Amino acid sequence: MTSLPSSRRAPSQLLFLPGASGNTAFWQPLAERLETGAPRAVVAWPGFGQEPPSPAIQGFDDLVDRVVARIDRPTALIAQSIGGAIAVRAALAAREQVTHLVLAVTSGGIDTQGLGAQDWRTGFAAANPTYPDWLATFRSDLSHELRDIRQPVLLLWGDADPYSPVAVGERLRALLPDARLHVVAGGTHDLARDHAAALAPLVDAHLAR
């Protein structure tokens, strides 16, 4: 029997990826409202937030590897901010097992400053001196690789987010083969947490595609 492509399978697990804050509680309001029966877990970033550092994490690629190691079954990746860039890289590395992507206010691996985004790195590094120093210098450009993301992608954006304005979501929608963009009026960089009740039905519908 021929197996279904990943994009036509229901996920057997949901992995939630936080942003640069490393706040593993960020996704709780949304996760607890989802009706899908798939088990769910948050992937913590060592050295971020309350998570102790690990010598195994020396850069962005190590965070990607940490996520890929968890993708051992059909998996939906639900990610916010810098977690979205990690999710895209993980989906490219484990494309046969990643079924869906939900990306909220993220760069997705493209240049956001060219699209009017305010640079958050300098202020963030000053306010969080214990965080890994490579975070402030990391850059990526996955523009040419996004066409290889064949999974359905739900893009969640707010129209009041200076760090990832709607133009970034529109650019990702244009680059991804199967992407839908939903914009929340008044939504900021924390929209996935602050508007969880409104977004949960959209995510459930997306995961059922």
N, C-alpha and C positions, 0 to 999 in steps of 0.2 A: 504494500500500500504506500502510495506517495504521500509524504507528510505535507501539511499545509505550510505555505510561507509564513514567516513570523507575523507579518502584517495582517494575516487572516485568522490568527489564533487569539483566543482570550488569554489574558495574562494569568499565570499561576501564582505570581507574587507582585507586589507593588513596592518599589524602592523609592523612598523620598530622599532627595539630596538638598541639604541646606545651602545657604549662600556663604559669603565670606565670614559672617558672624559666627558660623559654626553652631548656631542655636538649634539644637535637635528638637526643641519643643515648638519651633516655628510652624511645622506642618500639622501639629496635633489637631487644631480646629477643623481643618479640611479632612484629614484622615479619618477622624471619628464620625464624620457626616457621610462618608461614601457608603453606598449600599452594596457595592461589589463584595463578594465573599472571599476574594483573594487575600491571603495573609499580607500584612504590610509591615515594613520596617524602615527606620531612618538610618542612613549611613553617616556615621560621625567622621569628622575630619580631625585626625590627631594633631594637636598643637593649636587647634581653633576652639574658641569658646571655653567650655569646661573640660574638654577632652585633653588628657595629658599628651605631650608630644611622643613621637615614636621615631627611633633612628631609621626606620624603614621609609619614612616620608621625608624626602629631601626636595621635592618639587611637584609641579602640577601633574606630571606623568605618573607619579606614584599614587596620587589621588585617583586618577583614572584607573590604574591597575587595581586599586582597592575596590572600586565599584565593579569592575569586570569580574573579579574573583567571586562576587556575590551573585552573578548572573548564571545560575546553574539550572535554570528552568525558564519557560516563557515568562518574560518579565516586562512590566511597564515601568518606565523611569519618569518620576515626577520631580521637577527640579526648579530651583529659584536662583536668580542672579548668577554668580559664578558657578553654582551647581549645574546650571544649564549648559555651560561650556563643557563641563565634565561629562554630562549626560550625552551630549552629541558625540564626543570622542568615544565614550563607552559603547554607544549604539553602532558606531562604525567598526569597533573592534569585535563586538559580539552580535553582529547583525542577524544571525540566525535565531537568536534567543530573545532579542528585544522586540516586543510586540507593538508598543505604543510609546509615544513621548508626550509629556505635558511640560511645557517650558514657560516659566513665568518671569517676566521682566529681566531677561538675560541678554548677554551679548551673543550667546550661541556660538561664540568663536569668531565673530566678525568684528571689524573696526567700528566701534560705536561713536567715537569722537567725531568722525566724519559725518555722523548723522545727528549731531547736536547734543550728544550726551555729555553731561558734566563728569569730569574725572574725579572719582571717589578715592583713589588710591592714597594720595598724599595725606589727606585728612584722616583716613582710616588708619594708616600706619602710625601716625602721631598719637591717635587716641588708643591704639592697641599695640604698645611697644613689645609685648611678649609674643605676638603672632609671628609666623615665619617671615623672614625678610624678603624671600623670593616672591611673596604674594604681590608686593608693590611694583615689581618689575616685570611680572608675567604679561606677555602679549601673545596673541595667536590670530591667525587668519585662516579660517576653514571655508572661506567662500566657495572655493572650487570643489570642496568635498561634500558640501551640503546636498548636492544633487544625488549623492549616493545614499541618502537617508530615505529609504522607501517606506518606512513605517508611517502610519498616520500621526500627525503632530498637531496638538492643540496649543496655540500660543495665547497666553493670558497677559494682558497689558493694562496699565492704568494711564489715564491722560494727564496725570499730575506727578509723574515720576521724572525728576531731572536726570537720574543716573541711567535710565533706559527708556527714552521717550518712545512714543508710538511709532516714530519713523524706523526705529530698530525692529520692532515687530513686523512692520510692513515689509522691510527689507528681507527678513527671514522668511516671511510668507512667499515672497517672490522667488527666493532661492530654493526652498524646499519643495519637492515634487508633490507632496500631499499634506498641506498645512491649512489650518483654519485659524483665524485671528479673532479673538474676542477682546474688546476694549471696555474697561470699567470706568465710568464717569467718576472723576474724583479719586481714582485709584492711585496710590503712591507705590513706593518700592516694596511695601509690606502688604500689597493688595491680596496675596494668596491667603494670608492670615486674617486680615481685617475684613475681607469679603468672602470668607469661607462658606457661609450659608448660601450665598447666591451662586458661587462657583461650583459647589459640590455636584449639583445636577448636571452641569456641563461636562465635568470630568467623568461622571458615571456614564453619560451618553457616549462620550468619546471612547472610553474603555470597552464599550459594547459594540463598537464599530467592527 
